[in-house]
Amino acid sequence: MPNVVTAALVQATWTGDTESMLAKHEEHAREAARRGAKVIGFQEVFNAPYFCQVQDAEHYRWAEAVPDGPTVRRMRDLARETGMVVVAPVFEVEQSGHYYNTAAVIDADGTYLGKYRKHHIPQVKGFWEKFYFRPGNLGWPVFDTAVGRVGVYICYDRHFPEGWRQLGLNGAQLVYNPSATHRGLSAYLWQLEQPAAAVANEYFVAAINRVGVEEYGDNDFYGTSYFVDPRGRFVGDTASDSKEELVVRDLDFDLIDEVRQQWAFYRDRRPDAYEGLVLP
């Protein structure tokens, strides 16, 4: 029997408050479950606006603990209710002064499996993230879930090939890349980098982007979220560039072994020759 995993992602517009944002994502998740999905991922800091368009200490109010904060507890209940693995990106506070751009990974029975913290933190106009976040310090975890081995790489991380490769070396079959990126900055890279990463590392990628203009700036988040397979092909169509959308696709995980046997990129790596890659 084919090893097919039905996977989902959500690109959402900001509602104006956390409670309605959570409720909206819960309804999308329930619909995804009705359509057979077994894993779902949400966009970067999905329960909040993309407040990093400005530098203002008032936005520390969006931060909460992981896994003991209210959003992750609620997502654990959602995973248990729907029987889906849930990837939930939030603004994490670890302790006073220690804040991270984080994604919690929750198994289909509601078990909290762990978290990924964004490694690469931008500091450019419209993306003032160093004002809020410390660089991630938990490595490149890949989580054994009910659907297989799932990893996370967050937004700006996608421009750095080293983390994609480490997730592959750690056994990822599917990597969620929750993002918040707008038309004027690097839109032409959106359908280039993640497919290239899927090919180079021979796994599936779920690329998620916000959609719409929010209250804290003029960034125009352009959606077009998608799944891409290990051959770099889109799985179905990309999502709308202007509207909220739930995307559900069937991913044939048997393709991972097929591609790795055919292209053999992992066999032909030369880590003995790569010392220069880690020099400052």
BELDA-V548949 format. One record per backbone hydrogen bond with DSSP energy under -0.5 kcal/mol. NH is the residue of the N-H (numbers start at 1). CO is the residue of the C=O. If there is no record, write none. Layout:
[[NH:CO] [NH:CO]]
This chain:
[[4:2] [5:251] [6:4] [7:5] [7:249] [8:39] [9:247] [10:41] [11:245] [12:10] [21:17] [22:18] [23:19] [24:20] [25:21] [26:22] [27:23] [28:24] [29:25] [30:26] [31:27] [32:28] [33:29] [34:30] [35:31] [36:33] [37:32] [38:6] [39:6] [40:85] [41:8] [42:87] [44:179] [46:43] [46:89] [47:89] [48:45] [51:49] [53:50] [54:51] [56:54] [59:56] [60:57] [61:58] [62:59] [63:60] [64:91] [69:65] [73:69] [74:70] [75:71] [76:72] [77:73] [78:74] [79:75] [80:76] [81:77] [82:78] [83:79] [84:79] [85:38] [86:106] [87:40] [88:86] [88:104] [89:87] [90:102] [92:90] [92:100] [93:64] [94:92] [94:98] [95:98] [98:95] [99:97] [100:92] [102:90] [102:100] [103:116] [104:88] [105:114] [106:86] [106:104] [107:111] [110:107] [113:105] [113:111] [114:105] [116:103] [118:101] [121:119] [122:120] [124:127] [127:124] [128:52] [129:122] [129:127] [130:122] [131:128] [132:129] [133:129] [134:99] [136:118] [143:150] [145:143] [145:148] [148:145] [150:143] [150:148] [151:174] [152:141] [153:176] [155:153] [155:178] [157:154] [158:155] [159:156] [160:157] [161:159] [163:160] [164:160] [165:161] [166:162] [167:163] [168:164] [169:165] [170:166] [171:168] [172:167] [173:149] [174:149] [175:204] [176:151] [177:206] [179:208] [183:220] [185:182] [186:182] [187:183] [189:186] [190:186] [190:187] [192:189] [193:189] [194:190] [196:192] [197:193] [198:194] [199:195] [200:196] [201:197] [202:198] [203:198] [204:173] [205:228] [206:175] [207:205] [207:226] [208:177] [208:206] [211:12] [212:221] [214:219] [217:214] [221:212] [221:219] [222:181] [223:210] [224:240] [226:207] [228:205] [229:233] [232:229] [235:227] [236:234] [239:225] [245:11] [247:9] [247:245] [249:7] [251:5] [251:249] [252:250] [253:3] [253:251] [255:252] [256:253] [257:253] [258:254] [259:255] [260:256] [261:257] [262:258] [263:259] [264:259] [264:260] [268:264] [269:266] [273:270] [274:271] [277:274] [278:275] [279:276]]
